[in-house]
Amino acid sequence: MAISSGIKRRTLFAAGLGLLVAPVILREKAEAAATGESNKMNLTPLPEINQFKLGSYKFTVVRDGINVSEKPYETFGTNQAPEIVQALLTANFLPADKFVNGYTPALIDTGSDVILIDTGFGESGRARGAGQLTKGLKAAGYSTDDVTLVALTHLHGDHIGGLMENGAAAFKNARYVVGQAEYDFWSNKAREGTPAEGGHKAVLANVAPLAEKTTFIKDGDSVAPGMTAMLAAGHSPGHMVFHVESEGKRLVLTGDTANHYILSLLRPDWEVRFDMDKAQAAATRRKVFDMIASEKIAFLGYHMPFPAVGFAEKQDGGYRFVPKTYQFDI
């Protein structure tokens, strides 16, 4: 398999294991963080990547972009009084009036496959500083041509936007894995004229052209050796999580099962605006994170704080997010 840009994966991985391979934070970003000017915060100095081992597998996590939003209580805890949401944020050393959302695709190099989990925004996000997956892969020593399999947790725009580039498949040597229930919902013409019409159009533009190279899966199906799909619906009708195991080490890619490390994990029953079936999403959060916490499995959450990998511990009726440090490096 060809290695792009003259970077040898083995050398880069050994040199940068567990460290961010990224430029120093720009002064402009620091000033934006201090002043809260979201227009500058969106100009993130990417690519930022993080690499670690899981058994014999090599993971590369890429920060596709970030977004700063106002009024967190309008997105998380929508069934709570705003001041309750704000108080929880303040108690956890976070601003009460703004929040940062990150987007984190991941690459898994198994030695026989190079598997990409979700694709970020792609070209549609670059005007606002997102869509940095391709640059992140290059920084890690991979090209889009190296990807042999793209597995999608679900079909929202921030997960499928990178599938196509200039009207052609961005990962021309890849096959694809998509949940059957998820694809059936979003590709159905019944979405026309409904609030889901935008998502329907995005799937027709980005996913449908790849259907001939796509395997449509259900709960319990194998995605690749050592990788199994689990239906985790609620955020979307056919949302999937992926269990990965190598040499006895385990990690779950949880996608959008939980979208905030405080507001979704400490309070898993709070409603989230972007969850399509809010009651089912809350039940799924408890099911998935009860498993992760009880069995002490690592997880990678698409919207968790970069590099989006850690553990969950039962606490106060919910779950405390414990970011990874050196667990995978030794």
KOLVEX-934819 format. One record per atom (N, C-alpha, C, CB): residue in one letter; z, x, y. Coordinates in steps of 0.2 Angstrom, whole numbers, plus 5000, padded with zeros to 4 digits. Last residue first. Glycine has a CB too. Layout:
<vokes>
AZXY/...
</vokes>
This chain:
<vokes>
I513250085010/I513550125005/I513550094998/I514250145008/D512649985018/D512450055019/D512750105014/D512650075026/F513149865018/F512549875014/F512349945014/F512049825017/Q514349865026/Q514349845019/Q513749865015/Q514449765018/Y514549895039/Y514249945034/Y514249925027/Y514650015035/T514449755045/T514449815048/T514149865043/T515249835049/K514049575049/K513949635044/K514149705048/K513349645041/P515149465056/P514549505056/P514549555051/P514349525063/V515749315051/V515949385051/V515349425051/V516449395045/F516149155057/F515549205056/F515849275056/F515049195061/R517149035049/R517149095054/R516549145052/R517849135055/Y517048865047/Y516848935045/Y516848985050/Y516248935041/G518248735047/G517548755047/G517448825044/G517248755054/G519548715046/G519148655045/G518348675045/G519248605049/D520048845049/D520148785054/D519648725053/D520048815061/Q518948935039/Q519448935044/Q519448865048/Q519348995049/K518149025027/K518448965029/K518948975034/K518648925022/E516849145032/E517549135030/E517849065032/E518049195032/A515349215029/A515749155032/A516349155028/A515249095031/F514449365035/F514849325030/F515149265033/F515349365026/G512849415040/G513549425040/G513849385034/G513849395046/V511549435052/V511749445045/V512549455045/V511449505041/A510949445064/A510949385061/A511149385054/A510249355061/P511049565072/P510449555067/P510549495063/P510349615063/F511049425083/F510649485080/F511149535078/F510149515085/P511949285079/P511849335084/P511549395080/P512549355086/M510849155071/M511449195072/M511349255076/M511749215065/H509649095068/H509849095075/H510549125076/H509849015077/Y509449115054/Y508849125059/Y509149135066/Y508349075058/G510649205045/G510449145048/G509949155054/G511149105051/L510949265030/L510549285036/L510349215039/L509949325034/F512449305021/F511949265023/F511549285029/F512149195024/A513349355006/A513049375013/A512549325014/A512749445013/I514649274998/I513949294998/I513749305005/I513449234995/K515849224993/K515849284997/K515149314997/K516349334994/E516049104987/E515749154983/E515649224986/E515149134980/S516549024998/S516849034992/S516649084987/S516848964988/A515549045008/A516249065009/A516549075002/A516549015013/I514348995001/I514349055004/I515049085005/I513949055011/M514848864998/M514648904993/M514648974996/M513848884991/D515148815011/D515648815006/D515448865001/D515748745003/F513848815016/F514348865019/F514948865014/F514448855026/V513148715009/V512848785009/V513448835011/V512248795014/K513948605012/K513748625005/K513548695005/K513248575003/R514048595026/R514648605022/R514448625015/R515048535022/R512648575029/R513048635032/R513648655027/R513248625039/T512448455023/T512148515020/T512448575023/T511348515022/A513148375031/A513348375024/A513048435021/A513148315020/A512448385043/A513148405043/A513348415035/A513548355046/A511248335039/A511248405041/A511948435041/A510948415048/Q511548205037/Q511348245031/Q511348315033/Q510648225029/A511848165050/A512348155045/A512148205039/A512448085042/K510548185056/K511248225058/K511748225053/K511448195065/D509048225054/D509548175050/D510248215051/D509348165043/M508648325063/M508248265062/M508748205059/M507648265058/D509348425074/D509448405067/D509148335067/D510148405065/F509448455088/F508748465084/F508848445077/F508648535085/R510748425092/R510148385094/R509548395090/R510048395102/V512048405080/V511548455084/V510948415086/V511448515079/E513748355078/E512948345078/E512548385083/E512848265081/W514948435069/W514748415075/W513948405075/W514848465081/D515348485057/D515248405057/D514948385064/D515848375055/P515648615058/P515048595055/P514848525055/P515048615048/R516348705068/R516348635069/R515648605065/R516348605076/L516048845066/L516748815066/L516848745066/L517048845072/L514648825065/L515048845059/L515748825060/L514948925059/S514148775077/S513848745071/S514248765065/S513148765069/L514748845087/L514748775088/L514448745081/L514248755093/I514648985082/I515348955084/I515248875083/I515548965091/Y513349015079/Y513949045075/Y514649015077/Y513949125076/H512148895077/H512548925082/H513248955078/H512848885088/N511448825067/N511048855073/N511548895078/N510648805076/A511348815050/A511748815056/A511448855061/A512448855053/T510048805044/T510648755042/T511148755047/T510848785035/D508848865047/D509248825053/D509748785050/D508748785057/G509048995036/G508648965041/G509048935046/G508148915037/T509749065026/T509948995028/T509548965033/T510748995030/L509649165013/L509349155020/L509349085022/L508549175019/V510949245005/V510649185006/V510249185013/V511049125005/L511149374993/L511149355000/L510749285001/L510749415005/R511949484982/R511649424984/R511649414991/R512049364980/K511849614969/K511949594976/K511649534978/K511749654981/G511349634957/G512049604957/G512249594964/G512549644954/E510049684959/E510549734956/E511249704957/E510549804959/S509749554970/S509549624968/S510049664965/S509049654973/E509349394976/E509749434972/E509449504969/E510049394966/V509249264987/V508949324985/V509549364981/V508749364991/H508949094990/H509349144987/H509049204985/H509749104981/F508449015005/F508249054999/F508749104997/F507649095002/V508348835009/V508648905010/V508448945004/V509448895010/M507248715018/M507448755012/M507848815014/M506848785008/H506948555023/H507148625025/H507448655018/H507748615030/G506248435023/G506148475018/G506448545019/G505448475015/P506648365036/P506648335029/P506548375023/P506048285029/S507848465045/S507148435044/S507148415037/S506548495045/H509148465044/H508848495050/H508148465051/H508948565050/G509048405031/G509448375037/G509148395043/G510148395036/A509148495016/A508748455021/A509348425026/A508448395017/A508948605007/A509448605011/A509248565017/A509748675014/L508448664991/L508348614996/L508948605000/L508148544993/M508148834987/M508648774987/M508548724993/M509348804987/A507248954978/A507248904984/A507848854982/A506648874985/T507549124974/T507549054972/T507649014978/T508049044967/M507149284969/M507149244975/M507049174973/M506649264980/G506849374958/G507449384962/G507549334968/G507549444964/P505149354961/P505649384956/P506349394960/P505449444953/A504949214971/A504749284969/A505249304964/A504549324975/V505349084970/V504849104976/V504549164974/V505249104982/S505648954959/S505649024960/S505149044965/S505449064954/D506448804963/D505948844961/D505948914963/D505248814964/G507548724968/G507648764962/G507048804959/G507748714956/D506548604976/D507248624974/D507248664968/D507748574975/K504848654976/K505348604977/K506048634975/K505248544972/I503348704985/I503848714980/I504348654981/I504248784981/F501648754985/F502148704987/F502748694982/F501748634989/T500848894989/T501148864984/T501648814987/T501448914979/T499248924998/T499948904998/T500248874992/T500148855004/K497948945000/K498349004998/K499048984998/K498249065003/E497548825005/E497248844999/E497648904996/E496548865000/A498248815017/A498448775012/A498148795005/A498248705013/L498048865030/L498248915024/L498348875018/L498848955027/P497848765039/P497248805037/P497348855031/P497048845043/A499148705039/A498648675035/A498048715034/A498348615039/V499848785049/V499948785041/V499448765037/V500648745040/N499348775062/N499548845059/N499648845052/N500248855062/A498848645065/A498548705068/A498748775064/A498748715075/L499648565058/L498948555057/L498548625059/L498648495060/V500848595064/V500748615057/V500048605055/V501148565053/A500648555077/A500748625076/A500648645068/A501548645078/K500548415075/K499948455077/K500048525076/K499848445085/H501848385071/H501248375067/H500648415069/H501148295067/G502548425082/G502648465076/G502148445071/G503348445073/G502148315090/G502048385092/G502048435086/G502548405098/E502548205084/E501848215084/E501748285086/E501548165089/A503848155083/A503648215078/A502948235079/A503848195071/P503948035090/P504248105093/P504048165089/P504948095094/T502247965087/T503047965086/T503248035090/T503247965079/G500947975087/G501147925091/G501947925090/G500847865089/E500848035070/E500548025076/E500847965080/E499748015075/R501448035058/R501848065063/R501548055070/R501948145062/A500547985049/A501047935051/A501447965057/A501447915045/K499848095044/K499548065050/K500048005053/K498948025049/N500748225038/N500648155037/N500348125044/N501248115034/S501348355039/S500548345039/S500348275039/S500348385033/W502648335038/W502348355045/W501648345045/W502548425046/F502948285025/F503148255031/F502748265037/F503848265032/D502348385017/D502148315016/D502348275022/D502348285010/Y503048495020/Y502348495022/Y502148425022/Y501948535017/E504348455015/E504248475022/E503548475024/E504548545023/A504148435001/A504348385005/A504248395013/A505048365004/Q503748574997/Q503248514997/Q503448455001/Q503248494990/G503948715007/G504248665003/G503748605003/G504948645007/V502948855004/V503148805008/V503448745004/V502548775013/V502249015003/V502648965000/V502948925005/V503249004996/Y500649105002/Y501249075006/Y501649025002/Y500849035012/R499949275002/R500049205000/R500649175003/R500049204992/A499149395013/A499749355010/A499549295007/A500249345016/N498249465020/N498349485012/N498849445009/N498449555012/K498349425033/K497749415029/K497749425022/K497149445032/F499249365043/F499449405037/F498849395032/F500149385034/A498649275052/A498949345055/A499149385049/A499649325059/A497149195051/A497749205048/A498049275050/A497649205040/A496449155067/A496449175061/A497149195058/A495949245060/G496649125081/G496349075077/G496249095069/G495649065079/N497449225086/N496749215088/N496349175083/N496449285089/E498449205072/E498349245078/E497549245080/E498549325076/M499649115063/M498949125065/M498949165071/M498649055067/L501049125061/L500649115055/L499849135057/L500649055052/G501949115072/G501649175070/G501149175064/G502149225069/G502448985071/G502049005077/G501649065076/G502349005083/I503448945063/I502748945060/I502248975065/I502548875058/H504648945069/H504648975062/H503948985060/H505048935057/D504548875080/D504848945081/D504848975074/D505548945084/G504148745076/G503648795079/G503948865080/G503548765086/H504648705059/H504648695066/H504348755069/H505448695068/L504648695045/L503948705048/L504048685056/L503448655045/H505648805035/H505448745037/H504848755042/H505948695040/T505548935028/T506148885027/T506048815029/T506748915031/L504249005020/L504448975026/L505048925025/L503848925029/A503649165016/A504049105013/A504349075020/A504549125008/V502249255012/V502649225018/V502949165015/V502149205024/L501849405004/L502049335003/L502449315010/L502549334997/T501349525008/T501049495002/T501249425001/T501249534996/V501049625022/V501449575019/V501049535014/V501549515025/D500249725027/D500649745021/D501049685018/D501149795023/D499549675038/D499149685031/D499649695025/D498649735032/T500449695048/T500449625045/T500049625039/T500049585050/S501349845043/S500849815047/S500849745044/S500149845047/Y502849945045/Y502449895042/Y501849875046/Y502849845039/G503750025052/G503250055048/G502850015044/G503650105043/A504549965062/A504849975055/A504350015050/A505049915052/A503649945072/A504149985073/A504550005066/A504649955078/K502849845066/K502549905067/K503149955068/K502149905073/L503749735066/L503549765060/L503249835060/L503049715056/G503849715080/G504449735076/G504249765069/G504949685075/K502549675083/K502849745086/K503449765082/K502949735093/T502649555076/T502149605074/T502349675077/T501449585077/L503649485083/L503749505076/L503249555074/L503549445072/Q503749435096/Q503749505095/Q503749525088/Q504349535098/G503849305102/G503249325098/G503149395097/G502649305102/A504449315119/A504549305112/A503849325109/A504749235110/G504149325133/G504449375130/G504649375123/G505049385133/R503349225138/R504049225140/R504449275136/R504349155139/A502149245132/A502149245140/A502849245142/A501749175142/R502249235119/R502249305122/R502349295129/R501649335120/G502249125111/G502849135114/G502849205118/G503349145109/S500949105105/S501249055110/S501849075114/S501248995106/E500849215096/E500549215102/E500749165107/E499849215102/G502449185088/G501849215088/G501549215095/G501349165084/F503749145085/F503349105089/F502649125089/F503649105096/G504249175068/G504349175075/G503849135078/G504349245077/T504149165054/T503649205057/T503749205065/T502949185056/D504949165037/D504749135044/D504449185048/D505449115047/I505049305029/I505349245029/I505349215036/I506149245027/L503949405019/L504149385026/L504449315026/L503549385031/I503949525007/I504049455008/I504249445015/I504549425003/V503049624998/V503349625004/V503349555007/V502849675009/D503349674981/D503149624986/D503449644992/D503349554984/S503849784974/S503149754972/S502949704977/S503349724965/G504849814983/G504549874979/G503849844976/G504949894974/T505249724991/T505549724984/T505349784980/T505449664980/D505649695007/D505249745003/D505549754996/D505149815007/I505749565017/I506049595011/I505549635007/I506349535007/L506049525034/L505549555029/L505949585023/L505049615033/A506349395045/A506649445041/A506049465035/A507249425037/P506549325061/P506249325055/P506449395051/P505449335056/T507549255072/T507549315068/T507249305062/T508349325067/Y507949215089/Y507549195083/Y507349265079/Y506849175086/G509349155098/G508949205096/G508549185090/G509349265094/N510049085113/N509749065106/N509249125104/N509349005106/V511449075123/V510849115121/V510649095114/V510949195122/F512048955135/F512048995128/F511349025127/F512148935122/K513148895148/K512548925145/K512548955138/K512248975150/D514448855151/D513848815154/D513148845152/D513948825161/A515448935146/A515448865144/A514848825147/A516048835147/P515249095138/P515149045144/P515148975142/P514549065147/L516549145126/L515849125128/L515849085134/L515449095122/F517749155119/F517549215124/F516749205126/F517649275121/N518249055113/N517849105109/N517549155113/N517449075104/A518648965122/A519148995118/A518849045113/A519448935113/T517448925127/T517848965131/T518449005127/T518248925137/L516948845117/L516548905119/L517048955123/L515948885123/L517948745117/L517848785111/L517448845112/L517448745105/A517748685130/A518348715128/A518348765122/A518848665127/Q516448635128/Q516548685133/Q517148725131/Q516548665140/V516748535119/V516248585117/V516348645122/V515548565118/I517548455127/I517748485121/I517348535118/I517848425115/E516748415138/E517348465139/E517648495133/E517848425143/P515848325132/P515648395134/P516248445135/P515248385141/A516448245117/A516448245125/A516248315127/A517148235127/Q515248235104/Q515848255107/Q515848255114/Q516048325104/N513948225099/N514448175097/N515148185100/N514448155090/T513448345101/T513148295105/T513548225104/T512448285104/G513648485097/G514248435098/G514048375102/G514748475101/F512348555106/F512848555100/F513348515102/F513048635099/T511548515117/T511248535111/T511748525105/T510948605111/E512348485127/E511848435126/E511348455120/E511348445133/Y513248585128/Y513548525125/Y512948475124/Y514048495129/P512648685135/P512648695127/P512848625124/P513148745125/K511948705148/K512248645145/K512248645138/K511948575148/E510348805147/E510948775151/E511348715146/E510748745158/S509848945138/S509848875140/S510448855143/S509748835133/V508849085135/V509449065138/V509348985140/V509549105144/N508149155120/N508049105125/N508749085128/N507649045123/I507249295113/I507849255114/I507749205120/I508449305117/G506349355099/G506449345106/G507149305106/G505849295108/D506349415086/D505649395089/D505749375096/D505449335085/R507049545079/R507149495084/R506549475088/R507649525090/V506949565062/V506649575068/V506849525073/V505849575067/V507549655048/V507649605052/V507349615059/V508449585053/T507149715033/T507049725040/T507149665044/T506349765041/F507849765017/F507749715022/F507649745029/F508449665023/K507449815002/K507549835008/K507349785013/K507049895010/Y508249814986/Y507749784991/Y507949804997/Y507849704991/S509149854976/S508549894977/S508049864983/S508149904971/G510449784985/G510249814979/G509749864980/G510049764974/L509949785000/L510249734996/L510049754989/L510049654998/K510049885015/K509849875008/K510249815005/K510049935004/F509349865032/F509849875027/F509649865020/F510449825029/Q508849875049/Q508749885042/Q509349895038/Q508249935041/N508349795063/N508849815060/N508649815052/N509549775061/I507449795079/I507449785072/I508149815069/I506849825069/E506649745093/E507249765091/E507249745083/E507849725094/P505249785104/P505549755098/P506149785096/P505049765092/L505949715119/L505849715111/L505349765110/L505649645109/P506849675130/P506549735129/P506449745121/P506949795132/T506549515136/T506949555132/T506549615130/T507149515125/L506449415147/L506049475146/L506449525142/L505849505153/N507449315148/N506949305143/N506449365142/N506549245146/M508249365158/M508449365152/M507949355146/M509049315151/K507449325169/K507549395167/K507749405160/K507949435172/N507649195170/N506949215170/N506949295168/N506649205176/S509049175170/S508749165164/S508049195164/S508749095162/E510249255177/E509549235179/E509149235173/E509249285184/G511549295176/G511349235173/G510749215175/G511849185175/T512049415181/T511949365186/T511749295183/T511349385190/A512249495169/A512749485174/A512649425179/A512849555178/A511049485163/A511549455160/A512149445164/A511749505154/A510249545173/A510149475171/A510749445168/A509449465167/E510649675172/E510749635178/E510649565177/E510249655184/A510249705159/A510949705161/A511049665167/A511149775161/K508849695161/K509149645156/K509949645158/K509049665149/E508649795170/E508449725172/E508849675167/E507749715172/R508949905162/R509349885168/R509249815170/R509249935174/L508649885145/L508449895151/L508949875157/L507749865153/I509449955131/I509349895135/I509149915142/I510049855135/V508350075123/V509050065127/V508950005131/V509250125131/P507350015110/P507450045116/P508150035119/P506950035121/A507750025092/A507549985098/A507650035104/A507949925099/V508349995078/V507850045080/V507550005086/V507350055074/L510049995074/L509549965078/L509050015080/L509749925085/L510550035058/L510550045065/L509950015068/L510550125067/G510350035044/G510949995047/G510950005055/G511550015044/L509550175044/L509850125040/L510450095043/L510050155033/G508650275049/G508950215053/G509250165050/G508350185057/A508350365040/A508550385046/A508950335050/A508050415050/A507850295029/A508450335028/A508750355035/A508250395024/F506850225035/F507350185032/F507950225031/F507150155025/L505950325038/L506250285043/L506850245041/L505750235046/T505650375025/T505950415030/T506250375036/T505450465033/R505050265019/R505650295016/R506050335021/R505450335010/R503950235027/R504450185027/R505150225024/R504350135022/K503250345039/K503350335032/K503950285031/K503450405028/I502050305051/I502750305050/I502850295042/I503150255054/G500750285054/G500950355052/G501650355051/G500750405058/S500350155057/S500550195063/S500850265060/S501050165067/S500650085041/S500350085047/S500750135052/S500350015051/I500350125025/I500850125029/I500550135036/I501450175028/A499550035011/A499550075017/A500150065021/A498850065020/M500050044994/M500050005000/M500050045006/M500649955000/
</vokes>
